[in-house]
Amino acid sequence: GGAQAWLQELLDAADAGEEEAAARIASADLPWPEELRAGAARLTSAFREWREEGALPAIEPFEELAAAKLDGWNDILTPTIRSRAHRFAAWVALRGGDTAGATKHMDAAVELYPYAGRMHAERAALRLFVGDFDRAVTDAQHAIEIAPQEPSGYLMLGIWAELTGKFSTADDLYRRAFQRMPTAAVAAIHERSALIDPPGRLLKIAAAVLLES
């Protein structure tokens, strides 16, 4: 349970784009049992030096985590954790210029956890990035159907609308997304480790929502 909580906190910090926090969590001096120590050290090595504007974390330990091949950690991993590990590996691969690797990881993330609206939304983001708009909109719609109270599907459908010139529709979808987010999350929309950078109208509506708040 402690190992699972540590992984969740580590992935939360990484997803939020909090590089220093991720590095501190990864480097925490914890009393790991012998069978988990080597795997924990692999993950620590990936994040120890991660800093804003610095080098990307090493992708290999997260590929091992996602594939349930991290030394001694198989009994710790759940489909949700493995799916999130694939998602983060996709982000690292995409930032490193490996679009094919990112696509492979996002497909695996959705396959492991198909009932998570967020994973469909993340795959929509990747498909928007590579210009596959038809499949992107399908994934975004799936995300909304699966999790109508989560913002991610509305955000991705809004980005699709903005990129295809449907500006009033995009503004409406962005506002619907922000209604489902705390104010602090709206303020940090430009900082999180997203698969696609937020476009201009998204940032404009976020600023408007913050002013209204």
N, C-alpha and C positions, 0 to 999 in steps of 0.2 A: 504493500500500500504506500509506503514511504517512497519507494522508487517510482511508482506510477505518479504520485503527486509531484515529485521532482521533475519528471519528464513533462508533465502538464504545465508546470510553471515555466520551465525552460522554453517550451513551444509557445506559450502565451507571450512571453517577453520577445521572442524572435518574431512572431507574427505582428506584434505591435511596433516593430522597428526600434525597440529599446535595446540597442546593441550592448551598452554597458551593463544593463540589468541582466541580460542573457549571459554575458561573460562572468558576472559575479555569481549568478546562480550555478552556472556550470563549474565554477572553480571553488564552490563552497567545500569546506573541509568536513565531509560527512563520514560517519563510521560505516562505510560500506562493508557488507559481508564479503568474504573472500570470493565467492562465486560471481559476484557482481562487479568486483573492483576493476577488472580489465575492461569491461564494456563501458563502465562509467568514465574511465580514463580516456577511452576513445572519443566519447562525446565531449568531455572536458577539453580535449585537444582541439576539437573543431571550433570551439567558441572562445577559448581563453584570450585570444588576441583580437577578437572582433570589436571594431570601433567604427563610429560613424565616418563615412568616406574612406574607410580602410578596406583591406582585402576581404573578400567573401569568406564565410566559414567553409571549412573543408566539407565537401559533399559526401565523401565515402562513408563516414560513420552514420550519416542519416540514411544512406542507401542500405546499409547493413541493418539499421533499425527497422526501416520500412519492410525489408524482406525477411524479417525475423531471423537474421543471421548474426546479430550482435552477440558476442561471446557471453553466455550465461544468462541472457535476458529473455529467452523465449517465454518463460512462464510469467513474465511481467507484462508482456505486451497484449493489448486488446486491439480489435479491429479499428477502433477509433484512434488510438495512438499511432498505429501503423499508417492509417490514412493521413493523419496530420503530418507524420514524418515524410510521406510521399509528397504531400503538398509543399512542405518546406524545401525538400530536395528539388521540386519543380521550380521554385523561386530562385534557388541558387543556380540551377542549370540555365534558366532563362537569363539571369543577370550575367552569367558567364558566356552567353552567346550560343548555348546548345538548345535550340528550339525543339529538336526531335527528342532529346532527353527530357525536357520539361513536359512535352506532350505525353511521353510514356509514363512519367510519374503521376501526372494529373489523371490519366485514364485509370491507373492503378488505384489512386486515392478514391475515385468515384466507385470503382468496382468493390473495394473493401468496405466502403460505407455509403451505399447508394441511397440511404434514407436521410442523409444529411443535406439539407438544402444548401448549406454553405459550400459543400464540395462541388455541387453542380454550378453554383455561382462562380467559384474559382476557375472551373474549367471553362465557363463562359468567358471569363476575363482573358484566359490564355488564348481562346479562339478569336476574341476581338483583337488581341495583340497581333496574331498572325493573319488577320483579315478574313477569317472564316465566319462571316457574319450570320449566315443562315443557321449553322449549328450553334453559334453563340446564343442567338435569341432563343433557340429551343432549350438550351441548358438553363438560361436565365428564367424562362417560364416554368421549367421543372422546379427550380429552386423556390419560386413563389408558391407553386402548388404544394410542395412538400412542407414548407415552413413559412406560411403567410405572415407570421409575426416577426420574422427576421428581416433585417434590412438588405442583406447582400444581394438577393435576387432583384430587388427593385433598383439597386445601384447599378448592377450590370445591365439590366434592361434599359435603364436611363442612359448609360454610356453608349449602348447600341443605338438608341434613338438619336443622341447627340451626334454620333459619328455618321449617321445616315441622314442628317439634316432635319430630323423631326424635333425641332427645338422646344416647342411648347409641351409636347409629350415628355421630353426629357426632363424639363423643369418640374412637371407634375410628379414624375416617378422619383426624382431626387427628393422632393419634399415628402413623399410617402415613405421613402427610406429613412429620412432624418426624423420623422415622427416616431420611428421605432428604435431610435438611438438616444442614449444619454448625451447631454450637451458636451461633456468632455470628449466623447467619442467623435462627435461632429468636429470639434476643434482639432482633433488629431488625424483627420481623414487624410491629410497630405503626408503623414509621417509613417503610417503602417507599411509593413513589407508586402505591398500589393503586387500581384502579377502584372497589373497594368497601371500606369501612372494616371492619377485623376485628371480628366480634361477640364478645360476652362469653365464651362457652364456648371459643372459639378462643384468646383471651388467657389464660383460666384453664388450659387444657391446656399452652399454651406456658410459663406460669410453672411448672407442675408438672414439665415436662420439664427446664427449667433447674435447678430444685431437685434433681432426680434426678441431673443431670450434675455 
